[in-house]
Amino acid sequence: MKNIAFVFGTRPEIIKLAPVILELRRHPNYYNVTIVNTEQQKELSNQTLAYFGLKADYNLDCMRENQSLSGVQSRILTSLDEVYSKNQIDATIVQGDTMTVLCGALTSFYHKIPVFHVEAGLRSYDIYEPFPEEVMRQMTSRVAELHFAPTGVNEKALLNEGIDKNKIHVVGNTVIDALFCLSEEIVEQSRKFFASKSIPIDDNLVLITAHRRENHGERIDRIIKAVSDLASKYSDHTFVIPVHPNPNVHDKIHSRLGNFENIHLLTPLDYPYLVYLMKHAKLILTDSGGIQEEAPSFACPTLVMRYETERKEGIEAGVSMLVGADYEKIVTESEKILSLSKEQTRLKAQNPYGDGTSSKKIETIIREYFK
């Protein structure tokens, strides 16, 4: 039996790793799973774990308000080192490109433990877009023993960086697996939740998320101005914004968008509630990486409020479009969609990111690795 540590700290990491955890736990004769939550997003991460019926073995409480990147890195590294010093671990699984991912990879490396990187090979090739994620995922690739790439584009990026082809496996994205975990009971709970908030879920629903560090400052001001003008012009549409708790985002959004009758500002949502909104949205405006991957499964057009994206497959397939934090572009492209009926805006292209079987593929590869 192999002791596998899953190290994560944010909601997107949990959503994408939960299907892998559940898959490995279906094989108790092969794996003992240890869950380590750095709590990089404390409330969001624990909230999402509960949805999947999971609980962390270690909660590290590493975040402090307004701390620097170097401060959070040192805290996570120190906390993880204590965990690894007290446990026999045969492999570490991390996902994506957060500070937790880099620290999990480094801690494993320092303890000479192999790292398996889920969602490997995403690249924008601009170290400041997204910041600091682009550098973190590139550094993680230098340490990883197995690279689970979502697409052939990601595999090619890794090969171009000199990664051994035998260590790269194209498996799709596990976020699509997570979508299939929604039960009818959960869907009904979601419907009741939005009804209790008096939020109409109809064909004129617009979902907006904005939280990335590079979109703070003047960029979030431009995004807010675009949303404000769209909400004014399309008063028959409902705009729902789950507001990130970071005060750089939260305070501005609430002060400038809080008085619109057709804008609903919510606290961060449970994963199934967010999926419910994506499923029913006419348009999504986001700077989230995960939503770029999930939205195509619901045929929903997505405007990506970033200047670079490592998820270029969606752009190439025509299921999403880069608009940056450009006021004119956000408004112009949104109006093209909002001026049509929802039926007219539905995407015809297939989701380029996966078919819901990624976790099974990953388990098979891990089992073969240990043989």
N, C-alpha and C positions, 0 to 999 in steps of 0.2 A: 504494500500500500504506500502511496506517495502523499506526502503532506504538501498541499498546495495553498499558498497564501494569496488571497485577492486583496490588493491594496487600492483604495479609492477614497475620494473625499467630496465629490460633487455629484449633483443629481444626474447629469448626463452620463457620468462614468457608471453609476449604479444601473441606470436604465439599460446600458449596453453590456454590462457585465452580469447582471442578474440572470439572463437566459443561460449564460455559460456556467454560472454557479449551480443553477438548478439542474443543468445537464450533467455536470460532474457528480452531483449528489445522487443522481439516478444510478450511479455505479459505486456503491459504498465499499465494494471489495477492492476497488482500484484506487480510490481517492479519499483522503481526509481533508476537508476544506476548512480553512481558517479565514475569517473575514476581518479585515483591518480597515477601519474608517478613520481617516485623519480629521474628519469633520471640517474640511476646508470650506464647505457650505453646511454648517451644522444642522440647521432646521430642515433645509431642503433635502439633504442626504438621508437623514433619519426618516423623514416623511416618506421618501420614495422606497427605502428599504422595507418599510412596513407594508406598502402596497404589494410587494412581491412575496410577502410572508417571510422575510429574512430579518436577521438581527446580527449586529456586529459582535464579534468576540472581543474586539478591542476598539474602544472609542478614545481617540487621542486628544480631542479638544485643542487643536493647534492654532485656531484663528484668534486674532485679537483685532479690535477695531482700528482701522486706518494704519495697519502695520505695513512695513515696506516688503518688497519681494524678497530681499535678503533675510529679513526678519522671519517671515513665514517659512522660508526654505530651511533656515537653521533649526527652527522649532520642529518641523516635520522630520528632518533628518535625525535629530536627537531622539525624538519619540520613537521613530521606527527602529533605531538601533537598539533601544531597550527591548522592544518586542522580539527582534531577530536574535538577540543575545540569549533570550530565555526559551526559545523554541527551536525544534528541529524542523527546518523547512527545506523541501526539495526543489521547489520552483516558486517564482513569484509571477502573478499575472496582473498586468496593468492595462489600462485602456486610454488611448487618446493622447492628450498633450498638456495636461495641467501640471501645476507645481507638484502635486501628489505623485503624478506619473514619473516625473524626473527623479524625485526623491526616493520613490519605491525602487526605481531601477538602480540608482546609485547605491542605496543601502544593500540591495541584493548583490551588486557587484563587489562591494567591500567585504561581504560575507561569502563570496565565491559561489553564489547561488544563481542558477540560470533564470533569465527573465523572458517571459512570453508576452509580446506586445500585441494587444488587440487593437485594430484600426491603425495599423502601421502603414507608413509610406505616404501619408498626406503631406503635401507641400504647396506652399505659395511662392517660395523662393524669395521672400522679402522678410527679413528678420524682424521688421517692425509692423508687419501686417500678416496675421494677427500677432499682437505683442502681449505677453512674451511667448505665446504658445509655439510659434514656428521654430524657435531655437530649442525649446524643450523637447519637441518630438524628434528633431534631428539628433539631439544629444542622446535621447533614449535609443534611437536606432543603432548607435555605436556600441551599445551595451547588450542589446537583446539577442537571445539565442534563437527564438522563433518569432517570425514576423507574420502576423495574420493580417494580410492586406485585403481591404474590401473589394478592390477592382484591379483590373490589369494595368490601369494608369498608375496606381499606387505601387504595384509590383515593378513597373518600369522605372519609377523614380528611385526605388531602393537598389535596383540593379545598376543604375547609373552612378550610384554612390558607392559601388563596390561591395554591396552586400552579397554574400554567397547565395546563389539561386536555390540551393537545397534547403536553405533556412527560411525561404519566403513561400507562403501559401496563400493563394487567392481564395477567400472563403465567403465573400459578401460581407454585409454589415449586420452585426447582431441587433442593431436598433430595429430592424424589420422583424426579427424574431420576437422582440419585446411587444410589438404591436399586436401580435397574435395571442398574447396572454390576457387580453381584455375579455372578460366573461359578460354574458348578458346581464347578470346581476350588477356588475360594475357599471355597465352602460346606463342602466336604469338609475343607479345612484348618481351618476353624472347629470342625467336629465333633471333629476329632482334638485340637485345642488344649484343649477343655474336658474331653475324656476323659483327657488327660494330667494335668489338674489334679484328677481324680477328682470333678468337678462333674457331678451327674446333670442332664441336660437332658430333662425330662419335663413332664407336665401340671401339676406343682406348683411351677413356677419363678416366683420373684418377682425382678424387676430393680429396683434402687434406685440413683439417682444424686442427689447433693446437693453443690453447690459454690458457689452464688451468694453474692456478697459480702454481700447483705442477710440471708442465712441464717446468718451467722457469729454467735458469741456465744451468747446464751440460746436462740435459735431452733434452732441445730444440736443443742443439748442436748435440746430437746423432740422433735426428729425422731429422735434416737438412742434416746431412751426409748421412743418408739412402736415403732420397729423391734425393739428388745429384747423388748418385751412380745409383739409379734406372733410373733417367732421362737420364743419360749417356748411360746406357746399352739398354734401350728401347727408342731409339731416334725416333721411329715411333709412340710413344704414346704422348698424350698431357696431361700435368700435370697442373691443375688449382688450385691455392691457394688463396682464399680470406684471406688477411692478417689482423689479428687483430691489432687495433691501439696501443695497449700497447707497449711501446718502447722496453720492454724486449723481445718481440717477433718480432715486426715489423723490427727493425733495423738489427737484425741478419739475418732474412730471406732475406731481400732485398740485404744485402751486399754479401751474399754467394750463393744465387740462382737467382739473378737478371739478370745474363748474359746468361742463358740457352735459346736457341731458342724455345725449346718445354716446357718451364715452363712459365706460365702466372700468374703474381702476380697482384691481384686485390684488390681494397679497399673492405671493408665489403659489401656484396651483399644484395639487397632487397630480402625479403623472397621468392617471386616467382622465382627469378633468381637462388637462391640456390636450390630450389625444382627442377627446370628445369635441373640443373646439376646432382642432385641425380638420377633423372629419366633416364638420358642418360649415367651415369657412368658405366664403366666396373668394377672399384674398388674404394672403398672409404677408406681413411686413416683418422682417426679422434680421437680427445679426447672429442668430444662433446657428451653430453647426449641425446639431441634431435635427432641428426642424427642417433644415435643407434636405435631409435624408428622408425624413418621415412624411413630409407633405405630399410628395409625388404618389405615395400609396393611396392617397385620397383624391388624386387628380386635381389638387388645389394649386393654382399659380402662386409662386412665391417670389417676392422682391427682396433681394438680399442687401441689407444696408451695410455693406462692407465694400472696400475698394479692391480687395483681393480675396479669393476663396481657394482653399485647398480642395474643395469639393467641386472640381471643374466638370465632372461627369454630368451633373445636373444642368449646368449652363449649356454644355454641348448638346444635351438631349432636349433642351428647350423647356425644361420643367421649372427652371428658376432663372432669374436675371439679376445681374449686379447693378445696383443703383447707388452704392456708397451712402454717404451722409449728405448727398447732393439734393438740396431742396427741390430744384426744378425737375430733376429726374424722378425723384420719389413721387411728386405730385403728378407729373405727366404720365408716367407708366401706371400709376394707381388709377387715374381717371380713365385710361383705356379699358380697364377691367370693370371698374365700378359703374361705368356708363352702360354696360351690357347686362343681360340677365345672367344668373349663375350658370344656367345650363349652357349658355354660349361660351362661357369661360373655362369649362372643364378641359383638362389636359387629355390628350390622346396618347402620349408617350408612356411607356412602361417605366416603373421605378428602376433606375440604373444601379441602385445600391444593394439589391439583394432580394432573395425569395423566401426568407424565413427559415432556412436550414443551416445557417452559419454556425450555430452552437454545436450541432451534431458533428459538423465537419471539424471544428476545433477540437472536440473531445477525441475524435478518432486520431487526429494528428498527434495530440499530446500522448495518448496511449502508445502509439508507435514510437514516439521519441524515447520514452522510457524503456522500451524493449531493447 
